[in-house]
Amino acid sequence: MIVDKLENIKSYKQIPPKAIELLIPKIATGRYEISDNCYINVEEYTTKNILEAKFEAHKKYIDVQILLYGYEDIYYTKISNLKNIFTPYDSN
């Protein structure tokens, strides 16, 4: 887990420049294709109550979460620490 500020995003060479260009300035919600295996989902939502929230896991892809406005608590752990499976893993 990396926690940083948006002003440092260009330090992460693995993030495609096109993705960075889309994040600054604010763009409309929706899905934006960057390449065959990279896309951005821009979302606006009201966060869930912690008692309603569940962890999610990825084995094939990575998630880069960038909070542009507002406030959200994000909790994380290793997959090996997750015990209760509510939805079986789907590799698609």
KACORPE-V911469 format. One record per pair of residues at least 12 apart in sequence whose ideal C-beta (glycine too) atoms are under 7 Angstrom apart, sorted by sequence separation. I is the first residue (numbers start at 1). J is the second residue. D is the distance in Angstrom with one decimal. If there is no record, write none. Layout:
BEGIN
((I	J	D) (I	J	D))
END
This chain:
BEGIN
((30	42	6.0) (29	42	5.0) (28	42	7.0) (29	43	5.9) (19	34	5.2) (27	42	5.8) (29	44	5.6) (18	34	5.2) (16	34	5.3) (22	40	5.9) (16	35	6.9) (19	40	5.7) (16	38	6.1) (55	77	6.8) (57	79	5.1) (47	72	5.1) (57	82	6.6) (55	82	5.8) (60	91	6.3) (54	86	5.9) (57	89	6.9) (26	68	6.9) (23	66	6.5) (15	64	6.9) (6	66	6.6) (1	76	5.2))
END
